[in-house]
């Protein structure tokens, strides 16, 4: 599902299986093959119809924006150095992109917080990395959760983290209690790529010489 190189054009993943329309705003065209969930497509053209954007992904193939998780090159946030690593989390698109300076090196779909538990926005650094640990919360409420061995955890905003999620496969839609869920494969890649570089133990803390990678949520 992930992209591992800087794209020439904006691209997207199909979040829900969809049959493209022949024109923006039109019904799905029976002549167009259905695109399965997590199909990656290139954005060739866009046009607004009503309140929603439509994107052309092929010849006579248009998809409405709510069916897609779109990635475009993002500007480096103020305060992030030209050669620094940083992560762009787009809550509207439910996507994540990893950058080295202004060069995108990785991108994928995420699941951020549900409306009652939104993922906080802003710019922060990873302050601790944990190879695996339990996560629990909401004790005494119907949505109580207790998860063993959550993998590849990168805390960046108090108890909010990027981490692998093995209990669902609905990336591209909000699903969490505030954290940024990733597929275990994507989380493992980010865990190895981000700073501080992971050590031999379960917990890795940053140092002044090896600070945590920036995470920009917006």
C-alpha positions in Angstrom: 0.0 0.0 0.0 2.9 2.4 0.7 4.7 4.6 -1.8 8.5 4.8 -1.3 9.6 7.5 -3.7 8.8 11.2 -4.4 5.8 11.3 -6.9 5.8 13.3 -10.1 2.1 14.0 -9.7 -0.4 13.9 -6.9 -1.7 10.4 -6.2 -4.2 8.6 -4.1 -5.4 5.3 -2.7 -9.0 4.1 -3.2 -10.4 4.0 0.3 -13.5 2.1 -0.6 -13.9 -0.2 -3.6 -15.4 2.0 -6.3 -16.4 1.9 -10.0 -15.2 5.2 -11.6 -17.7 7.5 -13.4 -17.2 8.5 -17.0 -17.6 12.2 -16.1 -17.3 14.3 -12.9 -20.6 14.1 -11.0 -22.0 11.3 -13.1 -23.1 7.9 -11.9 -20.6 5.0 -12.0 -20.0 3.8 -15.5 -20.7 0.1 -16.0 -18.0 0.1 -18.7 -15.3 1.0 -16.2 -13.8 -1.8 -14.1 -14.2 -1.6 -10.4 -11.1 -0.5 -8.4 -10.6 -2.5 -5.3 -9.8 -0.9 -1.9 -6.2 0.3 -1.6 -5.7 0.6 -5.3 -3.2 3.4 -5.9 -4.1 5.9 -8.7 -2.5 9.0 -10.1 -4.4 12.3 -10.1 -4.5 13.6 -13.7 -7.2 16.3 -13.4 -9.7 17.7 -11.0 -13.0 19.4 -11.2 -15.5 20.6 -8.5 -19.1 19.5 -8.8 -21.3 20.9 -6.1 -19.4 20.8 -2.8 -17.1 17.9 -3.7 -14.0 17.6 -5.9 -13.8 14.9 -8.6 -10.5 13.5 -9.8 -9.7 12.0 -13.1 -7.5 8.9 -12.6 -7.7 7.5 -16.1 -9.4 7.8 -19.5 -13.1 8.6 -18.7 -12.4 7.5 -15.1 -13.5 10.0 -12.4 -13.7 9.4 -8.7 -15.3 11.7 -6.1 -12.9 12.8 -3.3 -14.6 11.0 -0.4 -13.6 7.7 -2.0 -9.9 8.6 -2.1 -7.0 9.3 0.3 -4.9 11.9 -1.6 -1.3 12.7 -1.2 0.3 15.9 -2.5 3.7 17.3 -1.8 3.4 19.5 1.4 5.4 22.5 2.3 8.0 22.0 5.1 6.5 23.5 8.3 8.2 26.6 9.8 10.8 25.5 12.3 11.8 22.3 10.5 15.3 22.5 9.1 16.0 22.0 5.4 17.8 18.6 5.9 15.6 17.3 8.8 13.3 14.4 8.8 9.6 15.1 9.4 6.2 13.5 9.0 3.1 15.0 7.5 -0.2 13.7 8.9 -3.2 14.9 6.9 -6.4 14.3 8.9 -8.8 15.3 6.1 -7.2 12.9 3.6 -6.3 10.3 6.3 -2.8 10.0 4.8 0.8 10.2 6.1 3.9 11.2 4.2 7.5 11.0 5.4 10.0 13.7 4.3 13.7 14.3 4.3 13.8 18.0 3.9 11.6 18.7 0.9 11.8 15.2 -0.5 9.0 12.8 0.1 10.4 9.3 0.8 7.4 7.4 2.0 3.6 7.7 2.1 0.6 5.6 3.2 -2.9 5.6 4.5 -3.7 6.1 8.2 -6.6 5.9 10.7 -6.7 8.9 13.0 -9.1 9.7 15.9 -12.8 9.4 15.7 -14.9 12.5 16.2 -15.2 12.0 19.9 -11.5 11.5 20.3 -9.9 13.7 17.6 -6.1 13.5 17.0 -4.6 16.8 18.2 -3.2 19.0 15.6 0.1 20.9 15.6 3.9 20.3 15.3 5.7 18.2 17.8 8.7 15.9 18.1 8.7 12.2 18.8 9.6 12.0 22.5 9.9 8.3 23.0 9.8 5.1 20.9 8.6 1.7 22.1 9.0 -1.5 20.1 5.8 -3.0 21.7 3.6 -2.3 24.7 0.0 -2.6 25.9 -2.5 0.1 25.3 -5.7 0.6 27.3 -8.3 3.3 28.1 -11.9 4.3 28.7 -12.3 1.9 31.6 -15.9 1.8 32.8 -17.2 2.9 29.4 -18.7 0.9 26.5 -15.7 1.7 24.3 -13.2 0.4 26.8 -10.2 -1.2 25.1 -7.2 -3.2 26.2 -4.7 -4.2 23.5 -1.6 -6.4 24.1 1.6 -6.0 22.2 0.8 -2.9 20.2 3.8 -2.7 17.8 6.1 0.1 16.7 4.9 3.0 19.0 6.2 6.5 18.4 4.8 9.0 21.0 4.8 12.6 19.8 2.1 14.5 21.7 1.9 13.3 25.3 0.1 10.0 25.1 -0.8 10.3 21.4 1.3 8.1 19.1 2.0 6.8 15.7 1.7 3.0 16.0 0.9 -0.2 14.2 -2.7 -1.5 14.4 -3.2 -5.2 13.9 -6.9 -5.2 15.0 -8.5 -3.5 11.9 -7.9 -3.0 8.2 -9.9 0.2 7.6 -7.0 2.5 6.9 -8.1 5.7 5.1 -10.9 6.3 7.6 -10.9 7.5 11.3 -10.9 4.5 13.7 -8.8 5.4 16.8 -9.2 7.0 20.2 -6.8 9.8 19.1 -3.6 8.0 18.0 -2.5 7.6 14.4 -3.0 4.0 13.4 -0.8 2.5 10.7 -0.6 -1.0 9.2 2.1 -2.9 11.1 4.3 -2.9 8.0 4.1 0.8 7.6 4.6 1.4 11.3 7.7 -0.8 11.3 9.2 1.2 8.4 8.6 4.5 10.2 10.0 3.2 13.5 13.3 2.3 11.8 13.4 5.5 9.8 12.5 8.1 12.5 14.8 9.4 15.1 16.0 8.7 17.7 17.4 5.7 16.1 16.0 2.6 17.9 18.4 0.9 20.3 18.6 -2.7 21.5 16.0 -2.3 24.2 12.2 -1.9 24.1 12.3 1.9 24.9 14.3 4.5 23.1 14.5 8.1 24.3 15.9 11.1 22.3 19.0 13.1 23.2 20.1 16.6 22.4 22.4 15.1 19.8 19.7 12.7 18.5 16.3 14.4 18.8 13.0 13.0 17.8 11.6 13.4 14.3 9.1 16.2 13.8 5.4 15.2 13.3 3.1 17.7 11.8 -0.7 17.0 12.2 -3.1 19.1 10.4 
